[in-house]
Amino acid sequence: MKRITTILGACLFLNTVQAQQPVVDSSSAKPTSAEVVSTTEALTPTLQGLPKKQTPGKNIFKINLGSLAVKNYSFMYERALGKHASIAVGYRFMPKGSLPLQSNINDIVGENSVAINRVEIGNSAITGEFRWYPGKRGWMRGFYLAPYVRQASFDLSVPVDFSYTVTVPTPGGPVVVPRPNEATFTGKITSFSGGLMLGTQYTFGKFITLDIWIIGGHYGSSNGDLTFRAANALDAREQQELKAELDKIEFPTFKFESTVNANGGTVKSTGGWAGLRGLGFNLGIRF
């Protein structure tokens, strides 16, 4: 009797346990698509909430502050092609005025009939660059290598002295009389050259940049034509004296050819053209 009671109690206990377990409805076991979307939105941050990695502006417009000291106005536009590469176009011009670094040029040219202190020059140039930024930051920041080409034009006014003396007989004896003469040659010299520059560019905040030209140089060719038109016809002696003075003019890497006649004279120049770039401080706006 006790054994039967125990068995019945065990059966009753098992039945009670099974009755307490929840019944799973297969129709409600799978979540709806709306529930999936709702759950995903609740557990995953939205795209707008995630921090974004912004690419700096791909354009920079700059002005060269260093060249302003010599009245040379230089501007540049740079455009990023990718993280490590960009292209740039520069334009510079200097209004016609006194020749800079006159003492240095005097040392190179030496004594001749050209009045260096009264030479006037103006210039303009267009420069095209490809820039390579090898650093990790990129996007027109850090150290760069810049191969470039440049076309330049120089507007010149060059006074040439061809004064001479003549001996005039007088009752008291021959007298040496000076005959002052000066010819001002005007015209242009144009050049085309290519080179390489090293520099580095810094960014301050989102919009301000500082482009420093460390050092660079270029070499190419040039040609020019300078002309003098006499107000009064030159006599034979004057033509002879002017031609002699023009033949004395020398300058490294240049070759000069001159012609003189009663109406004036011309000077043609050809030769190599070399230049340096460096110590330029260009303040820019990035956008």
SULJOQUI-V780916 format. One record per backbone hydrogen bond with DSSP energy under -0.5 kcal/mol. NH is the residue of the N-H (numbers start at 1). CO is the residue of the C=O. Records with the same first field share a line. If there is no record, write none. Layout:
NH: CO / CO
This chain:
5: 1
6: 2
7: 3
8: 4
9: 5
10: 6
11: 7
12: 8
13: 9
14: 10
15: 11
16: 12
17: 13
18: 14
19: 15
20: 16
21: 17 / 18
24: 22
25: 23
26: 24
28: 25
29: 25 / 26
30: 26
36: 32
37: 33
38: 34
39: 35
40: 36
41: 37
42: 38
43: 39
44: 40
49: 46
50: 46 / 47
54: 52
60: 78
61: 285
62: 76
63: 283
64: 74
65: 63 / 281
66: 281
68: 65
69: 66
70: 67
71: 68
72: 67
73: 71 / 93
74: 72
75: 91
76: 62
77: 89
78: 60
79: 87
80: 58
81: 85
82: 85
86: 131
87: 79
88: 129
89: 77
90: 127
91: 75
92: 125
93: 73
94: 123
95: 71
97: 121
99: 119
105: 101
106: 102
107: 103
108: 104
109: 105
110: 106
115: 159
116: 114
118: 115
119: 116
120: 157
121: 97
122: 155
123: 94
124: 153
125: 92
126: 151
127: 90
128: 149
129: 88
130: 147
131: 86
132: 145
133: 84
134: 132
135: 143
139: 83
142: 201
144: 199
145: 132
146: 197
147: 130
148: 195
149: 128
150: 193
151: 126
152: 191
153: 124
154: 189
155: 122
156: 154 / 187
157: 120
158: 185
159: 157
160: 183
161: 113
162: 181
164: 179
166: 177
168: 166 / 175
169: 167
173: 170
175: 168
177: 166 / 175
179: 164
183: 160
185: 158 / 183
186: 227
187: 156
188: 225
189: 154
190: 223
191: 152
192: 221
193: 150
194: 219
195: 148
196: 217
197: 146
198: 215
199: 144
200: 212
201: 142
202: 210
204: 208
205: 203
207: 204
208: 204
209: 284
210: 202
211: 282
212: 200 / 210
213: 211 / 280
214: 198 / 212
215: 198
216: 277
217: 196
218: 275
219: 194
220: 273
221: 192
222: 271
223: 190
224: 269
225: 188
226: 267
227: 186
228: 265
230: 228 / 263
234: 262
239: 235
240: 236
241: 237
242: 238
243: 239
244: 240
245: 241
246: 242
247: 243
248: 244 / 245
249: 245 / 246
254: 251
255: 270
257: 268
259: 266
261: 264
264: 261
265: 228
266: 259
267: 226
268: 257
269: 224
270: 255
271: 222
272: 253
273: 220
275: 218
277: 216
279: 213 / 214
280: 213
282: 211 / 280
283: 63 / 281
284: 209
285: 61
286: 207
287: 59
